Amino acid sequence: MAFGWETEVPHGLLLIGLGLAGALVGSFLNVVIHRLPEMMRRRDAENEGDSDTTRYDLALPPSSCPHCGHLIRAHENIPLLSYLLLRGRCSGCRQPIALRYPLVELLGITAPLLLAGLRPIGPEMLSICIFAWFSIAIAAIDINEFLVPDDLSLPLLWLGLLIAATGLGPGAVNAIYGAVAGYMLFLAIHSIGRKLARRPVLGMGDVKLAAAIGAWVGWSGLPEALFIGCALGSIIGIGLIVLKRSQRGHPIPFGPFLVSGALAWLGLH
């Protein structure tokens, strides 16, 4: 399916629009990656009776330098461009800005442009962009925190089912079967692995993420998507051990590989 105005708007202009949208989304994803884990920690503390009345969410407080507290002004918050103009340093204290910020913004831009090279620009391609942007946030948080937040994986699951219900993607029935199969398969691996290894081999966040992936790729695409993700995880994990950047038994975040496998499948099918 393609937008009716696709023949009226020059393809180059559509690509520019996608790139600009990706830049804005990438900038927002940096806020999500930085703040969501802390929001979850504060929510857990509040549930345990340790209340903090200071507002902390995706909107407030305003963005600031973690080193000196310098408030980030509008012209210092332009995706990619501000990082280059500031030469990668805070204008207040001159401490380096984490490379993660421009990298996430770059991924936010390149994801829709790469997908536009693989698929016609239309509702289905744009829906996969949404999955890609969710994936960037999930992967970054899992790398930093060893955590796949329910706040991201569950909305991704429901979005996948909703989009499938509109006739896009694998279709409603295929998506439901995929979500159930992904959840049950990874729940079994989680339970059996815990008994055999006497420690968690998969987190429940990975289980819920597998369900979300199943909703997006469907029952028919789930084996291939998970195989790609598991193969990537195995290759990278073995590589890290060989390079002695990781030890046997040391946890490696699995979320980035799961979403990478799903993205590869979605982009090519």
TORKOL-4160 file (C-alpha; in steps of 0.2 Angstrom, whole numbers, padded with zeros to 4 digits, m for minus):
269
<pt num="1" X="0000" Y="0000" Z="0000"/>
<pt num="2" X="0007" Y="0018" Z="m0004"/>
<pt num="3" X="0001" Y="0035" Z="m0001"/>
<pt num="4" X="m0010" Y="0043" Z="m0014"/>
<pt num="5" X="0001" Y="0058" Z="m0015"/>
<pt num="6" X="0017" Y="0048" Z="m0018"/>
<pt num="7" X="0016" Y="0053" Z="m0037"/>
<pt num="8" X="0013" Y="0071" Z="m0033"/>
<pt num="9" X="0028" Y="0074" Z="m0020"/>
<pt num="10" X="0045" Y="0072" Z="m0027"/>
<pt num="11" X="0054" Y="0057" Z="m0020"/>
<pt num="12" X="0069" Y="0067" Z="m0015"/>
<pt num="13" X="0058" Y="0079" Z="m0005"/>
<pt num="14" X="0050" Y="0064" Z="0004"/>
<pt num="15" X="0067" Y="0058" Z="0009"/>
<pt num="16" X="0072" Y="0075" Z="0016"/>
<pt num="17" X="0056" Y="0075" Z="0026"/>
<pt num="18" X="0060" Y="0057" Z="0032"/>
<pt num="19" X="0077" Y="0063" Z="0037"/>
<pt num="20" X="0071" Y="0078" Z="0047"/>
<pt num="21" X="0058" Y="0068" Z="0055"/>
<pt num="22" X="0071" Y="0055" Z="0060"/>
<pt num="23" X="0082" Y="0068" Z="0067"/>
<pt num="24" X="0068" Y="0075" Z="0078"/>
<pt num="25" X="0064" Y="0058" Z="0084"/>
<pt num="26" X="0082" Y="0053" Z="0087"/>
<pt num="27" X="0084" Y="0069" Z="0098"/>
<pt num="28" X="0068" Y="0063" Z="0108"/>
<pt num="29" X="0075" Y="0045" Z="0109"/>
<pt num="30" X="0090" Y="0052" Z="0118"/>
<pt num="31" X="0078" Y="0060" Z="0131"/>
<pt num="32" X="0069" Y="0043" Z="0133"/>
<pt num="33" X="0086" Y="0033" Z="0134"/>
<pt num="34" X="0093" Y="0045" Z="0148"/>
<pt num="35" X="0077" Y="0047" Z="0158"/>
<pt num="36" X="0066" Y="0032" Z="0157"/>
<pt num="37" X="0077" Y="0021" Z="0168"/>
<pt num="38" X="0078" Y="0034" Z="0181"/>
<pt num="39" X="0059" Y="0037" Z="0180"/>
<pt num="40" X="0057" Y="0018" Z="0183"/>
<pt num="41" X="0069" Y="0019" Z="0198"/>
<pt num="42" X="0059" Y="0033" Z="0206"/>
<pt num="43" X="0043" Y="0025" Z="0203"/>
<pt num="44" X="0049" Y="0009" Z="0212"/>
<pt num="45" X="0056" Y="0019" Z="0226"/>
<pt num="46" X="0039" Y="0028" Z="0228"/>
<pt num="47" X="0030" Y="0011" Z="0228"/>
<pt num="48" X="0041" Y="0007" Z="0243"/>
<pt num="49" X="0037" Y="0022" Z="0252"/>
<pt num="50" X="0052" Y="0033" Z="0248"/>
<pt num="51" X="0042" Y="0047" Z="0239"/>
<pt num="52" X="0050" Y="0061" Z="0230"/>
<pt num="53" X="0039" Y="0076" Z="0225"/>
<pt num="54" X="0051" Y="0083" Z="0213"/>
<pt num="55" X="0044" Y="0081" Z="0195"/>
<pt num="56" X="0055" Y="0070" Z="0184"/>
<pt num="57" X="0048" Y="0064" Z="0168"/>
<pt num="58" X="0051" Y="0066" Z="0149"/>
<pt num="59" X="0047" Y="0084" Z="0149"/>
<pt num="60" X="0054" Y="0091" Z="0165"/>
<pt num="61" X="0066" Y="0096" Z="0172"/>
<pt num="62" X="0074" Y="0105" Z="0156"/>
<pt num="63" X="0089" Y="0096" Z="0148"/>
<pt num="64" X="0105" Y="0101" Z="0156"/>
<pt num="65" X="0124" Y="0095" Z="0156"/>
<pt num="66" X="0126" Y="0081" Z="0169"/>
<pt num="67" X="0143" Y="0088" Z="0174"/>
<pt num="68" X="0140" Y="0106" Z="0177"/>
<pt num="69" X="0121" Y="0108" Z="0176"/>
<pt num="70" X="0122" Y="0120" Z="0161"/>
<pt num="71" X="0104" Y="0121" Z="0154"/>
<pt num="72" X="0104" Y="0116" Z="0136"/>
<pt num="73" X="0098" Y="0130" Z="0125"/>
<pt num="74" X="0088" Y="0128" Z="0109"/>
<pt num="75" X="0102" Y="0131" Z="0097"/>
<pt num="76" X="0113" Y="0119" Z="0107"/>
<pt num="77" X="0099" Y="0105" Z="0104"/>
<pt num="78" X="0099" Y="0104" Z="0085"/>
<pt num="79" X="0101" Y="0086" Z="0081"/>
<pt num="80" X="0119" Y="0082" Z="0075"/>
<pt num="81" X="0123" Y="0100" Z="0070"/>
<pt num="82" X="0124" Y="0106" Z="0088"/>
<pt num="83" X="0136" Y="0092" Z="0092"/>
<pt num="84" X="0147" Y="0097" Z="0078"/>
<pt num="85" X="0147" Y="0115" Z="0081"/>
<pt num="86" X="0151" Y="0112" Z="0100"/>
<pt num="87" X="0165" Y="0100" Z="0094"/>
<pt num="88" X="0157" Y="0087" Z="0106"/>
<pt num="89" X="0159" Y="0097" Z="0122"/>
<pt num="90" X="0147" Y="0106" Z="0134"/>
<pt num="91" X="0148" Y="0125" Z="0131"/>
<pt num="92" X="0148" Y="0128" Z="0150"/>
<pt num="93" X="0161" Y="0117" Z="0157"/>
<pt num="94" X="0169" Y="0110" Z="0141"/>
<pt num="95" X="0167" Y="0092" Z="0147"/>
<pt num="96" X="0165" Y="0079" Z="0132"/>
<pt num="97" X="0147" Y="0076" Z="0127"/>
<pt num="98" X="0144" Y="0057" Z="0127"/>
<pt num="99" X="0145" Y="0050" Z="0109"/>
<pt num="100" X="0129" Y="0041" Z="0112"/>
<pt num="101" X="0119" Y="0057" Z="0109"/>
<pt num="102" X="0125" Y="0060" Z="0091"/>
<pt num="103" X="0125" Y="0041" Z="0087"/>
<pt num="104" X="0107" Y="0039" Z="0092"/>
<pt num="105" X="0102" Y="0055" Z="0082"/>
<pt num="106" X="0111" Y="0047" Z="0067"/>
<pt num="107" X="0102" Y="0031" Z="0069"/>
<pt num="108" X="0086" Y="0040" Z="0070"/>
<pt num="109" X="0089" Y="0048" Z="0053"/>
<pt num="110" X="0097" Y="0033" Z="0044"/>
<pt num="111" X="0083" Y="0020" Z="0049"/>
<pt num="112" X="0069" Y="0028" Z="0039"/>
<pt num="113" X="0081" Y="0032" Z="0024"/>
<pt num="114" X="0087" Y="0014" Z="0024"/>
<pt num="115" X="0070" Y="0007" Z="0024"/>
<pt num="116" X="0065" Y="0019" Z="0011"/>
<pt num="117" X="0078" Y="0011" Z="0000"/>
<pt num="118" X="0071" Y="m0006" Z="0003"/>
<pt num="119" X="0052" Y="m0002" Z="0002"/>
<pt num="120" X="0040" Y="0010" Z="m0006"/>
<pt num="121" X="0036" Y="0025" Z="0005"/>
<pt num="122" X="0019" Y="0022" Z="0012"/>
<pt num="123" X="0010" Y="0017" Z="0028"/>
<pt num="124" X="0018" Y="0000" Z="0030"/>
<pt num="125" X="0036" Y="0007" Z="0028"/>
<pt num="126" X="0032" Y="0021" Z="0040"/>
<pt num="127" X="0025" Y="0008" Z="0053"/>
<pt num="128" X="0042" Y="m0001" Z="0052"/>
<pt num="129" X="0050" Y="0016" Z="0055"/>
<pt num="130" X="0041" Y="0016" Z="0072"/>
<pt num="131" X="0047" Y="m0001" Z="0076"/>
<pt num="132" X="0065" Y="0004" Z="0071"/>
<pt num="133" X="0064" Y="0020" Z="0083"/>
<pt num="134" X="0057" Y="0009" Z="0097"/>
<pt num="135" X="0071" Y="m0003" Z="0094"/>
<pt num="136" X="0085" Y="0010" Z="0095"/>
<pt num="137" X="0078" Y="0016" Z="0113"/>
<pt num="138" X="0076" Y="m0002" Z="0118"/>
<pt num="139" X="0094" Y="m0007" Z="0112"/>
<pt num="140" X="0102" Y="0008" Z="0120"/>
<pt num="141" X="0094" Y="0006" Z="0137"/>
<pt num="142" X="0097" Y="m0013" Z="0137"/>
<pt num="143" X="0116" Y="m0010" Z="0134"/>
<pt num="144" X="0117" Y="0004" Z="0147"/>
<pt num="145" X="0106" Y="m0004" Z="0160"/>
<pt num="146" X="0104" Y="m0023" Z="0156"/>
<pt num="147" X="0085" Y="m0019" Z="0156"/>
<pt num="148" X="0071" Y="m0020" Z="0143"/>
<pt num="149" X="0058" Y="m0008" Z="0150"/>
<pt num="150" X="0040" Y="m0014" Z="0150"/>
<pt num="151" X="0036" Y="0005" Z="0146"/>
<pt num="152" X="0043" Y="0002" Z="0129"/>
<pt num="153" X="0041" Y="m0017" Z="0125"/>
<pt num="154" X="0022" Y="m0017" Z="0130"/>
<pt num="155" X="0017" Y="m0002" Z="0119"/>
<pt num="156" X="0027" Y="m0010" Z="0105"/>
<pt num="157" X="0017" Y="m0026" Z="0107"/>
<pt num="158" X="0000" Y="m0017" Z="0107"/>
<pt num="159" X="0006" Y="m0006" Z="0092"/>
<pt num="160" X="0011" Y="m0021" Z="0082"/>
<pt num="161" X="m0006" Y="m0029" Z="0085"/>
<pt num="162" X="m0016" Y="m0013" Z="0081"/>
<pt num="163" X="m0006" Y="m0010" Z="0065"/>
<pt num="164" X="m0009" Y="m0028" Z="0060"/>
<pt num="165" X="m0028" Y="m0026" Z="0063"/>
<pt num="166" X="m0028" Y="m0012" Z="0050"/>
<pt num="167" X="m0022" Y="m0025" Z="0037"/>
<pt num="168" X="m0004" Y="m0020" Z="0037"/>
<pt num="169" X="0011" Y="m0031" Z="0041"/>
<pt num="170" X="0007" Y="m0050" Z="0044"/>
<pt num="171" X="m0011" Y="m0048" Z="0047"/>
<pt num="172" X="m0021" Y="m0049" Z="0063"/>
<pt num="173" X="m0022" Y="m0068" Z="0066"/>
<pt num="174" X="m0004" Y="m0070" Z="0061"/>
<pt num="175" X="0001" Y="m0056" Z="0073"/>
<pt num="176" X="m0008" Y="m0063" Z="0087"/>
<pt num="177" X="m0001" Y="m0081" Z="0085"/>
<pt num="178" X="0016" Y="m0073" Z="0083"/>
<pt num="179" X="0015" Y="m0063" Z="0099"/>
<pt num="180" X="0009" Y="m0079" Z="0109"/>
<pt num="181" X="0022" Y="m0090" Z="0101"/>
<pt num="182" X="0036" Y="m0077" Z="0105"/>
<pt num="183" X="0031" Y="m0075" Z="0123"/>
<pt num="184" X="0028" Y="m0094" Z="0126"/>
<pt num="185" X="0045" Y="m0099" Z="0118"/>
<pt num="186" X="0055" Y="m0086" Z="0128"/>
<pt num="187" X="0046" Y="m0089" Z="0144"/>
<pt num="188" X="0050" Y="m0108" Z="0142"/>
<pt num="189" X="0069" Y="m0103" Z="0139"/>
<pt num="190" X="0068" Y="m0092" Z="0154"/>
<pt num="191" X="0061" Y="m0105" Z="0165"/>
<pt num="192" X="0071" Y="m0120" Z="0159"/>
<pt num="193" X="0087" Y="m0110" Z="0158"/>
<pt num="194" X="0085" Y="m0104" Z="0176"/>
<pt num="195" X="0083" Y="m0121" Z="0183"/>
<pt num="196" X="0097" Y="m0129" Z="0173"/>
<pt num="197" X="0110" Y="m0114" Z="0175"/>
<pt num="198" X="0103" Y="m0109" Z="0192"/>
<pt num="199" X="0103" Y="m0091" Z="0187"/>
<pt num="200" X="0093" Y="m0081" Z="0174"/>
<pt num="201" X="0099" Y="m0084" Z="0156"/>
<pt num="202" X="0085" Y="m0072" Z="0150"/>
<pt num="203" X="0076" Y="m0058" Z="0158"/>
<pt num="204" X="0057" Y="m0056" Z="0158"/>
<pt num="205" X="0060" Y="m0040" Z="0148"/>
<pt num="206" X="0067" Y="m0051" Z="0134"/>
<pt num="207" X="0052" Y="m0062" Z="0135"/>
<pt num="208" X="0040" Y="m0048" Z="0133"/>
<pt num="209" X="0051" Y="m0041" Z="0119"/>
<pt num="210" X="0049" Y="m0058" Z="0110"/>
<pt num="211" X="0030" Y="m0056" Z="0111"/>
<pt num="212" X="0031" Y="m0039" Z="0103"/>
<pt num="213" X="0042" Y="m0045" Z="0089"/>
<pt num="214" X="0030" Y="m0059" Z="0086"/>
<pt num="215" X="0016" Y="m0046" Z="0084"/>
<pt num="216" X="0026" Y="m0037" Z="0071"/>
<pt num="217" X="0033" Y="m0051" Z="0061"/>
<pt num="218" X="0019" Y="m0064" Z="0064"/>
<pt num="219" X="0019" Y="m0082" Z="0067"/>
<pt num="220" X="0026" Y="m0085" Z="0050"/>
<pt num="221" X="0041" Y="m0073" Z="0051"/>
<pt num="222" X="0045" Y="m0076" Z="0070"/>
<pt num="223" X="0057" Y="m0091" Z="0067"/>
<pt num="224" X="0068" Y="m0082" Z="0055"/>
<pt num="225" X="0068" Y="m0066" Z="0064"/>
<pt num="226" X="0073" Y="m0074" Z="0080"/>
<pt num="227" X="0086" Y="m0085" Z="0071"/>
<pt num="228" X="0094" Y="m0069" Z="0064"/>
<pt num="229" X="0094" Y="m0061" Z="0082"/>
<pt num="230" X="0101" Y="m0076" Z="0091"/>
<pt num="231" X="0114" Y="m0079" Z="0077"/>
<pt num="232" X="0120" Y="m0061" Z="0079"/>
<pt num="233" X="0120" Y="m0062" Z="0098"/>
<pt num="234" X="0131" Y="m0078" Z="0097"/>
<pt num="235" X="0143" Y="m0071" Z="0085"/>
<pt num="236" X="0145" Y="m0055" Z="0095"/>
<pt num="237" X="0146" Y="m0064" Z="0111"/>
<pt num="238" X="0159" Y="m0076" Z="0105"/>
<pt num="239" X="0169" Y="m0062" Z="0097"/>
<pt num="240" X="0169" Y="m0052" Z="0114"/>
<pt num="241" X="0175" Y="m0067" Z="0123"/>
<pt num="242" X="0189" Y="m0070" Z="0110"/>
<pt num="243" X="0194" Y="m0052" Z="0111"/>
<pt num="244" X="0193" Y="m0054" Z="0131"/>
<pt num="245" X="0181" Y="m0039" Z="0132"/>
<pt num="246" X="0169" Y="m0051" Z="0141"/>
<pt num="247" X="0170" Y="m0066" Z="0152"/>
<pt num="248" X="0161" Y="m0082" Z="0151"/>
<pt num="249" X="0146" Y="m0081" Z="0162"/>
<pt num="250" X="0146" Y="m0062" Z="0161"/>
<pt num="251" X="0129" Y="m0056" Z="0155"/>
<pt num="252" X="0127" Y="m0049" Z="0138"/>
<pt num="253" X="0112" Y="m0038" Z="0134"/>
<pt num="254" X="0101" Y="m0048" Z="0122"/>
<pt num="255" X="0088" Y="m0035" Z="0117"/>
<pt num="256" X="0099" Y="m0026" Z="0104"/>
<pt num="257" X="0101" Y="m0043" Z="0095"/>
<pt num="258" X="0082" Y="m0047" Z="0095"/>
<pt num="259" X="0077" Y="m0031" Z="0088"/>
<pt num="260" X="0091" Y="m0031" Z="0075"/>
<pt num="261" X="0085" Y="m0048" Z="0069"/>
<pt num="262" X="0067" Y="m0042" Z="0068"/>
<pt num="263" X="0072" Y="m0026" Z="0059"/>
<pt num="264" X="0082" Y="m0036" Z="0046"/>
<pt num="265" X="0067" Y="m0047" Z="0043"/>
<pt num="266" X="0055" Y="m0033" Z="0042"/>
<pt num="267" X="0066" Y="m0023" Z="0030"/>
<pt num="268" X="0068" Y="m0038" Z="0018"/>
<pt num="269" X="0051" Y="m0045" Z="0018"/>
